[in-house]
Amino acid sequence: MEYEKKHEIDQRVYSAEDIQVMLGVKRSAAYNFLTKVYKDGKPFLVHKIGTMYRVPKESFDAWLCGNEK
């Protein structure tokens, strides 16, 4: 499924691919970053489901805008 097509629905979580695109980094950098955030539990929430990472949109957006709680 193409990236654009699967993101037509209103999302509550971001995938690793979403984070990669938003931050403008390589795939490996996005996964390394999410692995670290998942282990540290900060600066935003990361959930791991099997081998997939899911990031709550509200948590990531707050961090990205400098409004983390």
Residue frames as a rotation matrix with the C-alpha (Angstrom) as fourth column:
MET 1
0.584 0.812 0.000 0.00
0.812 -0.584 0.000 0.00
0.000 0.000 -1.000 0.00
GLU 2
-0.099 -0.635 0.766 1.36
0.555 -0.674 -0.487 3.40
0.826 0.377 0.419 -0.89
TYR 3
-0.772 -0.322 -0.548 2.29
0.635 -0.353 -0.687 5.79
0.027 -0.878 0.477 1.92
GLU 4
-0.902 0.421 0.091 -0.20
-0.410 -0.904 0.118 8.47
0.132 0.069 0.989 0.84
LYS 5
-0.236 0.876 -0.421 -3.14
-0.316 0.340 0.886 6.08
0.919 0.342 0.197 0.51
LYS 6
-0.105 0.201 -0.974 -2.89
0.711 0.700 0.068 4.49
0.696 -0.685 -0.216 3.93
HIS 7
-0.762 -0.255 -0.595 -2.84
0.622 -0.542 -0.564 7.90
-0.179 -0.800 0.572 5.63
GLU 8
-0.632 0.608 0.480 -6.18
0.036 -0.596 0.802 9.19
0.774 0.524 0.355 4.38
ILE 9
0.381 0.782 -0.493 -7.95
0.586 0.207 0.783 8.29
0.715 -0.587 -0.380 7.62
ASP 10
0.529 -0.148 0.836 -7.77
-0.581 -0.781 0.229 10.45
0.619 -0.607 -0.499 10.74
GLN 11
0.014 -0.657 -0.754 -4.83
0.277 0.727 -0.628 9.08
0.961 -0.200 0.192 12.68
ARG 12
0.939 0.188 0.289 -4.44
-0.231 -0.277 0.933 8.78
0.255 -0.942 -0.217 16.43
VAL 13
0.536 -0.818 0.209 -0.97
0.115 0.315 0.942 7.27
-0.837 -0.481 0.263 16.21
TYR 14
0.517 -0.504 -0.692 2.08
-0.855 -0.333 -0.397 7.70
-0.031 0.797 -0.604 14.03
SER 15
0.943 -0.324 0.072 4.15
0.330 0.939 -0.099 4.85
-0.035 0.117 0.992 12.62
ALA 16
0.145 -0.971 -0.188 7.94
0.471 -0.100 0.877 4.80
-0.870 -0.216 0.443 12.42
GLU 17
-0.320 -0.206 0.925 7.58
0.946 -0.112 0.303 5.73
0.041 0.972 0.231 8.74
ASP 18
0.688 0.625 0.370 5.50
0.574 -0.780 0.250 8.78
0.444 0.041 -0.895 9.70
ILE 19
0.784 -0.454 -0.423 8.16
0.190 -0.474 0.860 9.89
-0.591 -0.755 -0.286 12.20
GLN 20
-0.170 -0.878 0.448 10.86
0.762 0.171 0.624 9.34
-0.625 0.448 0.640 9.59
VAL 21
-0.044 0.240 0.970 9.08
0.894 -0.423 0.146 11.58
0.445 0.874 -0.195 7.08
MET 22
0.871 0.483 0.088 8.20
0.389 -0.789 0.475 14.30
0.299 -0.380 -0.876 9.60
LEU 23
0.674 -0.679 -0.292 11.75
0.072 -0.332 0.940 14.52
-0.735 -0.655 -0.175 10.95
GLY 24
0.854 -0.313 -0.415 13.37
-0.499 -0.271 -0.823 14.13
0.145 0.910 -0.388 7.54
VAL 25
-0.069 -0.883 0.465 15.73
-0.876 0.277 0.395 11.37
-0.477 -0.379 -0.792 8.63
LYS 26
-0.512 -0.186 -0.839 16.74
-0.640 0.734 0.228 7.99
0.573 0.653 -0.495 7.27
ARG 27
0.477 0.758 -0.445 14.77
-0.330 0.623 0.709 4.88
0.814 -0.191 0.548 8.23
SER 28
0.048 -0.542 -0.839 17.55
0.666 0.643 -0.377 3.57
0.744 -0.541 0.392 10.47
ALA 29
-0.875 -0.365 0.319 17.80
0.062 -0.736 -0.674 6.90
0.481 -0.570 0.666 12.30
ALA 30
-0.117 0.921 0.371 14.04
-0.768 -0.321 0.555 6.94
0.630 -0.220 0.745 12.92
TYR 31
0.606 0.344 -0.717 14.11
0.056 0.881 0.470 3.39
0.793 -0.325 0.514 14.34
ASN 32
-0.365 -0.808 -0.462 17.17
0.655 0.129 -0.744 4.11
0.661 -0.575 0.482 16.49
PHE 33
-0.787 0.131 0.603 15.49
-0.365 -0.886 -0.284 7.23
0.497 -0.444 0.746 17.86
LEU 34
0.243 0.968 0.065 12.20
-0.704 0.130 0.699 5.43
0.668 -0.216 0.713 18.57
THR 35
0.312 -0.225 -0.923 14.06
0.436 0.897 -0.072 2.56
0.845 -0.380 0.378 20.26
LYS 36
-0.751 -0.656 -0.079 15.81
0.413 -0.372 -0.832 5.02
0.516 -0.657 0.550 22.58
VAL 37
-0.558 0.622 0.550 12.61
-0.692 -0.714 0.106 6.94
0.459 -0.321 0.828 23.35
TYR 38
0.426 0.729 -0.535 10.78
-0.316 0.674 0.667 3.65
0.847 -0.115 0.518 24.00
LYS 39
0.017 -0.522 -0.853 13.46
0.681 0.631 -0.372 2.50
0.732 -0.574 0.366 26.46
ASP 40
-0.896 -0.439 0.069 13.76
0.281 -0.679 -0.678 5.90
0.345 -0.588 0.732 28.20
GLY 41
-0.137 0.939 -0.314 10.02
0.987 0.104 -0.120 6.55
-0.080 -0.327 -0.942 28.31
LYS 42
0.530 0.278 -0.801 10.59
0.267 -0.951 -0.153 10.16
-0.805 -0.133 -0.578 27.29
PRO 43
-0.955 0.186 -0.230 10.35
-0.067 -0.894 -0.443 12.79
-0.288 -0.408 0.866 25.78
PHE 44
-0.182 0.945 -0.272 7.10
-0.981 -0.157 0.112 11.34
0.064 0.287 0.956 24.32
LEU 45
0.184 0.356 0.916 5.18
-0.511 0.831 -0.220 8.06
-0.840 -0.427 0.335 24.47
VAL 46
-0.335 -0.233 -0.913 6.13
-0.892 0.390 0.228 5.15
0.303 0.891 -0.339 22.24
HIS 47
0.405 0.493 0.770 4.26
-0.625 0.764 -0.160 1.83
-0.667 -0.417 0.618 22.18
LYS 48
-0.649 -0.610 -0.455 5.84
-0.760 0.487 0.432 -1.30
-0.042 0.626 -0.779 20.76
ILE 49
0.479 0.802 0.357 3.52
-0.651 0.598 -0.468 -3.89
-0.589 -0.008 0.808 19.25
GLY 50
0.848 -0.332 0.414 5.57
0.475 0.822 -0.314 -6.88
-0.236 0.463 0.854 18.21
THR 51
-0.223 -0.965 0.138 8.27
0.921 -0.163 0.353 -5.26
-0.318 0.206 0.925 16.10
MET 52
-0.042 0.299 0.953 6.22
0.672 -0.698 0.248 -2.19
0.739 0.651 -0.172 15.21
TYR 53
-0.798 -0.181 -0.575 6.42
0.547 -0.618 -0.565 1.17
-0.253 -0.765 0.592 16.95
ARG 54
0.094 0.832 0.547 3.35
0.738 -0.427 0.522 3.35
0.668 0.355 -0.654 17.37
VAL 55
-0.858 -0.428 -0.283 3.52
0.512 -0.686 -0.517 6.88
0.027 -0.589 0.808 18.71
PRO 56
0.147 0.950 -0.274 0.42
0.913 -0.237 -0.332 8.66
-0.380 -0.201 -0.903 20.02
LYS 57
0.056 -0.076 0.996 -0.09
0.774 -0.626 -0.091 11.69
0.630 0.776 0.024 17.82
GLU 58
0.866 0.373 0.331 -0.93
0.103 -0.783 0.614 14.03
0.489 -0.498 -0.717 20.71
SER 59
0.752 -0.632 -0.186 2.23
0.319 0.103 0.942 13.10
-0.576 -0.768 0.279 22.63
PHE 60
-0.091 -0.829 0.552 4.57
0.954 0.086 0.287 13.43
-0.285 0.553 0.783 19.63
ASP 61
0.223 0.251 0.942 2.99
0.663 -0.748 0.042 16.67
0.715 0.615 -0.333 18.39
ALA 62
0.993 0.120 -0.013 3.34
0.085 -0.615 0.784 18.25
0.087 -0.779 -0.620 21.85
TRP 63
0.381 -0.923 -0.045 7.03
0.528 0.177 0.830 17.29
-0.759 -0.340 0.555 21.95
LEU 64
-0.134 -0.432 0.892 7.63
0.989 -0.109 0.096 18.54
0.056 0.895 0.442 18.41
CYS 65
0.397 0.388 0.832 6.02
0.396 -0.890 0.226 21.90
0.828 0.240 -0.507 19.23
GLY 66
-0.624 -0.752 0.215 7.94
0.082 -0.336 -0.938 22.18
0.777 -0.568 0.271 22.50
ASN 67
-0.078 0.708 0.701 4.88
-0.855 -0.409 0.318 21.65
0.513 -0.575 0.638 24.69
GLU 68
-0.224 -0.005 -0.975 5.73
0.120 0.992 -0.033 18.27
0.967 -0.124 -0.221 26.21
LYS 69
0.605 0.567 0.558 4.21
-0.519 -0.250 0.817 17.52
0.603 -0.785 0.143 29.59
